[in-house]
Amino acid sequence: MFPLSRRRFLQSAGSLASMALLPSFRIAAQPLYLGGPIFLKSEDPVELAKEHRRLGYSAAYVPKVELKDSVRIAALRKAFAEQNVLIAEVGAWVNMLDQDAEKRKKNREYVTERLALAEEIGALTCIDIAGSYNPKQWDGPDARNLTKEYFDATVENCRAVIDAVKPKKAKFALEMMGWSLPNDADSCLKFIKAIDRPAFAAHIDIANIINSPERFYQNKALINDTFKKLGKWVVSCHAKDVVGKDVHFAETMPGRGGMDYVTYLRNVTALPRAVPLMLEHLRTPEEYDEARLFVMKIAKETGIPLA
């Protein structure tokens, strides 16, 4: 982890280098819809929704529920709506490009079911990664993850999932990755064009695509460019950070790395619709508290209200 003074220096340097790329922000076009996991041990929809509000969250990951449980789905939908908490995401974290044909089939069926759940519960989006040809790790690096074969197979998978569900409101999106497609705004745009379905949208995770010194030191420009190109399609964002360690980059919580969170929050809230920013990949309530309070602090200092 960089000393604080060095991190501030890097952020300042990045700010100066990318000043010309800074878009004209519409101040408070949207409030910030911040969300993250909760640790309340309860199955009660009302208690779950209220716990999000107690923490200052206005967005949520989908609570535990099965697609066949229509009564619980209705109760969750009602409880969260009454607390003005968006159900932001239904995760579908499986490998739709698994080398085992039977696993690949089951995984695509699972993703289809998760998109159907997103539609039923009123979630904004269902998210998965495109997948990986890595034989040992479901989301691991592999040279084939950057090929035309990978791109075409992913287009086929996404079309099949969307066409099976035919969602009217929920969107399906692929998470950006550092070692596979989509790995930047341009590759995401190529998927949007090729998949050619209104229900396919964009998900932004800047930390995942900071995979070079240029992107790390110039992350303000990267953030601005990503939102400029994808803003029309963005339905959700993830909140993480990246820290430089010797000769590699490591994921860390917001505030402990070098990402320009003022620029990130301004871009998220300048979008013409409510787009949640979701904390993830932390281990304990205390870690989430630190990350949550950091994002809230930056929002306050930047003049961005919380939803």
C-alpha positions as CSV (number, residue, x, y, z in Angstrom):
1,M,0.0,0.0,0.0
2,F,1.3,3.5,-0.9
3,P,1.9,6.0,1.9
4,L,-0.9,8.5,2.0
5,S,1.3,11.3,0.7
6,R,2.3,9.3,-2.3
7,R,-1.2,8.3,-3.0
8,R,-2.3,11.9,-2.9
9,F,0.5,12.8,-5.2
10,L,-0.5,10.2,-7.7
11,Q,-4.1,11.3,-7.6
12,S,-3.1,14.9,-8.1
13,A,-0.9,14.0,-11.0
14,G,-3.6,12.0,-12.6
15,S,-6.0,14.9,-12.2
16,L,-3.7,17.3,-14.0
17,A,-2.9,14.9,-16.8
18,S,-6.6,14.3,-17.6
19,M,-8.1,17.7,-16.9
20,A,-8.8,18.2,-20.6
21,L,-10.9,15.0,-20.6
22,L,-13.1,15.9,-17.7
23,P,-16.7,16.0,-19.0
24,S,-19.2,18.8,-18.1
25,F,-21.0,17.2,-15.2
26,R,-24.6,17.9,-14.5
27,I,-24.4,18.5,-10.7
28,A,-26.7,16.2,-8.8
29,A,-28.4,14.8,-11.9
30,Q,-29.0,11.8,-9.6
31,P,-28.3,11.2,-6.0
32,L,-25.9,8.4,-5.1
33,Y,-27.5,5.0,-4.8
34,L,-24.9,3.2,-2.7
35,G,-25.3,-0.4,-1.7
36,G,-23.5,-3.4,-0.4
37,P,-23.9,-6.7,1.5
38,I,-25.5,-6.7,4.9
39,F,-24.8,-9.1,7.8
40,L,-28.2,-9.2,9.5
41,K,-29.2,-12.7,10.4
42,S,-32.8,-12.5,9.4
43,E,-35.1,-13.9,6.6
44,D,-37.7,-11.2,7.2
45,P,-38.1,-8.9,4.1
46,V,-39.0,-5.9,6.1
47,E,-36.1,-6.3,8.5
48,L,-33.7,-6.8,5.6
49,A,-34.9,-3.7,3.8
50,K,-34.7,-1.6,7.0
51,E,-31.2,-2.8,7.7
52,H,-30.1,-1.4,4.4
53,R,-31.5,1.9,5.3
54,R,-29.9,1.8,8.7
55,L,-26.6,1.6,7.0
56,G,-27.4,4.4,4.7
57,Y,-27.8,2.1,1.7
58,S,-30.3,2.8,-1.0
59,A,-29.4,-0.1,-3.2
60,A,-29.1,-3.9,-2.4
61,Y,-27.9,-7.2,-3.8
62,V,-30.8,-9.5,-4.2
63,P,-31.7,-11.3,-0.9
64,K,-31.7,-15.1,-0.8
65,V,-34.8,-16.3,-2.7
66,E,-35.7,-18.9,-5.3
67,L,-37.4,-18.1,-8.5
68,K,-40.2,-20.6,-7.7
69,D,-41.0,-18.8,-4.4
70,S,-43.4,-16.2,-5.7
71,V,-44.7,-15.3,-2.3
72,R,-41.3,-14.4,-0.9
73,I,-40.4,-12.6,-4.1
74,A,-43.5,-10.4,-3.8
75,A,-42.8,-9.7,-0.1
76,L,-39.2,-8.7,-0.8
77,R,-40.2,-6.5,-3.7
78,K,-42.8,-4.8,-1.5
79,A,-40.6,-4.3,1.5
80,F,-37.6,-2.9,-0.4
81,A,-39.9,-0.6,-2.4
82,E,-41.4,0.8,0.8
83,Q,-37.9,1.6,2.1
84,N,-36.9,3.1,-1.2
85,V,-34.1,0.6,-1.7
86,L,-33.3,-0.5,-5.2
87,I,-32.7,-4.1,-5.7
88,A,-29.7,-3.5,-7.9
89,E,-28.2,-6.9,-8.9
90,V,-28.8,-10.6,-9.2
91,G,-25.4,-12.2,-9.4
92,A,-25.0,-15.3,-11.7
93,W,-21.4,-16.1,-11.0
94,V,-20.7,-19.2,-13.1
95,N,-18.7,-20.0,-16.2
96,M,-20.8,-20.1,-19.4
97,L,-17.7,-21.2,-21.3
98,D,-16.8,-24.2,-19.1
99,Q,-14.9,-26.8,-21.1
100,D,-17.2,-29.6,-19.8
101,A,-20.3,-29.5,-22.1
102,E,-22.7,-30.6,-19.4
103,K,-21.4,-28.0,-16.9
104,R,-21.6,-25.4,-19.6
105,K,-25.2,-26.3,-20.3
106,K,-26.1,-26.2,-16.6
107,N,-24.3,-23.0,-16.1
108,R,-26.2,-21.3,-18.9
109,E,-29.5,-22.6,-17.5
110,Y,-28.5,-21.1,-14.1
111,V,-27.8,-17.7,-15.6
112,T,-31.1,-17.8,-17.4
113,E,-32.9,-18.6,-14.2
114,R,-31.1,-15.7,-12.5
115,L,-32.1,-13.2,-15.2
116,A,-35.7,-14.5,-14.8
117,L,-35.4,-13.8,-11.0
118,A,-34.1,-10.3,-11.7
119,E,-37.2,-9.6,-13.8
120,E,-39.6,-11.1,-11.2
121,I,-38.2,-9.3,-8.2
122,G,-37.7,-6.0,-10.0
123,A,-33.9,-5.9,-9.9
124,L,-32.1,-3.6,-12.3
125,T,-29.8,-6.2,-13.7
126,C,-28.4,-9.8,-13.7
127,I,-24.6,-9.9,-13.9
128,D,-22.1,-12.6,-14.8
129,I,-18.7,-12.6,-16.4
130,A,-18.4,-13.8,-20.0
131,G,-16.6,-16.8,-18.7
132,S,-13.2,-18.4,-19.2
133,Y,-11.5,-21.2,-21.1
134,N,-9.1,-21.7,-18.2
135,P,-9.4,-25.4,-17.4
136,K,-8.6,-25.0,-13.7
137,Q,-10.2,-21.7,-12.6
138,W,-13.7,-20.6,-13.6
139,D,-12.7,-17.0,-14.0
140,G,-9.0,-17.4,-14.6
141,P,-6.7,-16.0,-17.3
142,D,-6.3,-17.9,-20.6
143,A,-4.9,-16.7,-23.9
144,R,-8.1,-17.9,-25.6
145,N,-10.2,-15.4,-23.6
146,L,-9.1,-12.7,-26.0
147,T,-10.0,-14.5,-29.2
148,K,-12.7,-14.3,-31.8
149,E,-13.9,-17.7,-30.7
150,Y,-14.4,-16.4,-27.1
151,F,-16.2,-13.3,-28.4
152,D,-18.5,-15.3,-30.7
153,A,-19.3,-17.9,-28.0
154,T,-20.2,-15.1,-25.5
155,V,-22.4,-13.4,-28.0
156,E,-24.3,-16.7,-28.5
157,N,-24.6,-17.2,-24.8
158,C,-25.9,-13.8,-24.0
159,R,-28.5,-13.9,-26.8
160,A,-29.6,-17.3,-25.6
161,V,-30.1,-16.2,-22.0
162,I,-31.9,-13.0,-23.0
163,D,-34.1,-14.7,-25.6
164,A,-35.2,-17.4,-23.2
165,V,-36.3,-14.8,-20.6
166,K,-37.4,-11.9,-22.8
167,P,-37.2,-9.5,-19.8
168,K,-39.2,-6.3,-20.1
169,K,-37.3,-4.3,-17.5
170,A,-34.3,-6.2,-16.1
171,K,-31.1,-6.1,-18.0
172,F,-28.3,-8.6,-18.5
173,A,-24.7,-7.4,-18.3
174,L,-21.2,-8.7,-18.3
175,E,-18.7,-7.7,-15.7
176,M,-15.5,-6.1,-17.1
177,M,-12.4,-8.2,-16.4
178,G,-8.7,-7.5,-16.5
179,W,-7.8,-10.8,-18.2
180,S,-10.8,-11.5,-20.5
181,L,-13.4,-9.7,-22.5
182,P,-14.9,-7.2,-22.0
183,N,-11.8,-5.5,-20.7
184,D,-12.6,-1.9,-21.5
185,A,-15.3,0.4,-22.8
186,D,-14.5,-0.4,-26.5
187,S,-14.8,-4.2,-26.1
188,C,-18.0,-3.7,-24.2
189,L,-19.4,-1.6,-27.0
190,K,-18.5,-4.4,-29.5
191,F,-20.5,-6.8,-27.4
192,I,-23.5,-4.4,-27.2
193,K,-23.5,-4.1,-31.0
194,A,-23.0,-7.8,-31.7
195,I,-25.5,-9.1,-29.1
196,D,-28.0,-6.6,-30.5
197,R,-30.6,-7.0,-27.7
198,P,-32.3,-4.1,-25.8
199,A,-32.0,-6.2,-22.7
200,F,-28.2,-6.3,-22.9
201,A,-26.6,-3.5,-20.9
202,A,-23.3,-2.3,-19.5
203,H,-21.8,-2.8,-16.1
204,I,-18.8,-0.8,-15.0
205,D,-16.1,-2.0,-12.6
206,I,-13.2,0.4,-13.1
207,A,-11.0,-1.5,-10.6
208,N,-11.2,-4.6,-12.6
209,I,-9.8,-3.0,-15.8
210,I,-6.9,-1.1,-14.1
211,N,-4.4,-3.6,-15.4
212,S,-1.5,-1.4,-16.6
213,P,0.7,1.4,-15.3
214,E,-1.0,3.8,-17.8
215,R,-4.5,2.9,-16.5
216,F,-3.4,3.1,-12.9
217,Y,-1.7,6.5,-13.1
218,Q,-4.3,7.9,-15.5
219,N,-7.4,6.3,-14.0
220,K,-9.3,9.6,-14.0
221,A,-9.1,9.7,-17.7
222,L,-10.0,6.0,-17.8
223,I,-13.1,6.7,-15.7
224,N,-14.2,9.6,-17.8
225,D,-13.7,7.8,-21.1
226,T,-15.5,4.7,-19.9
227,F,-18.6,6.6,-18.8
228,K,-18.5,8.8,-21.9
229,K,-18.6,5.7,-24.2
230,L,-21.0,3.5,-22.1
231,G,-23.2,6.0,-20.2
232,K,-26.2,5.3,-22.4
233,W,-26.2,1.6,-21.4
234,V,-24.9,1.6,-17.8
235,V,-27.1,-0.1,-15.3
236,S,-24.8,-0.7,-12.3
237,C,-21.3,-0.1,-11.1
238,H,-19.0,-1.8,-8.5
239,A,-17.0,0.1,-5.9
240,K,-13.5,-1.2,-5.3
241,D,-10.0,0.3,-5.5
242,V,-6.6,-0.7,-6.7
243,V,-3.2,-0.4,-5.0
244,G,0.2,-0.8,-6.6
245,K,2.4,-3.4,-4.9
246,D,5.9,-3.6,-6.4
247,V,5.3,-4.8,-9.9
248,H,1.7,-5.8,-9.8
249,F,-1.7,-4.4,-8.9
250,A,-3.9,-5.6,-6.1
251,E,-7.6,-5.0,-5.4
252,T,-8.4,-3.2,-2.2
253,M,-11.3,-1.4,-0.6
254,P,-12.3,2.1,-1.7
255,G,-10.1,4.7,-0.1
256,R,-7.0,2.5,0.3
257,G,-5.9,2.7,-3.3
258,G,-5.2,5.2,-6.1
259,M,-8.6,5.4,-7.8
260,D,-10.0,8.9,-8.2
261,Y,-13.3,8.5,-6.4
262,V,-14.4,12.1,-6.9
263,T,-14.4,11.5,-10.6
264,Y,-16.0,8.1,-10.2
265,L,-18.9,9.4,-8.1
266,R,-19.4,12.4,-10.4
267,N,-19.7,10.1,-13.4
268,V,-22.1,7.6,-11.7
269,T,-24.4,10.4,-10.6
270,A,-24.3,12.3,-13.8
271,L,-26.0,9.5,-15.6
272,P,-29.7,10.2,-16.6
273,R,-31.0,7.3,-14.5
274,A,-30.5,5.8,-11.1
275,V,-27.4,3.7,-11.3
276,P,-26.3,1.9,-8.1
277,L,-22.8,1.8,-6.9
278,M,-22.2,-1.5,-5.1
279,L,-19.5,-2.4,-2.6
280,E,-18.1,-5.9,-2.8
281,H,-15.4,-8.4,-2.1
282,L,-14.8,-7.4,1.6
283,R,-14.9,-9.9,4.4
284,T,-16.3,-8.3,7.6
285,P,-18.9,-5.8,8.6
286,E,-16.1,-3.6,9.8
287,E,-14.4,-3.6,6.4
288,Y,-17.7,-2.7,4.8
289,D,-18.2,0.1,7.3
290,E,-14.8,1.6,6.4
291,A,-15.5,1.4,2.7
292,R,-19.1,2.7,3.0
293,L,-18.1,5.6,5.2
294,F,-15.3,6.5,2.8
295,V,-17.6,6.6,-0.2
296,M,-20.2,8.6,1.8
297,K,-17.5,11.1,2.9
298,I,-16.3,11.6,-0.7
299,A,-20.0,12.1,-1.8
300,K,-20.5,14.7,0.9
301,E,-17.3,16.6,0.1
302,T,-18.2,16.6,-3.6
303,G,-21.8,17.8,-3.0
304,I,-23.5,14.6,-4.1
305,P,-26.5,13.7,-2.0
306,L,-27.3,10.2,-1.0
307,A,-30.5,8.6,-2.2
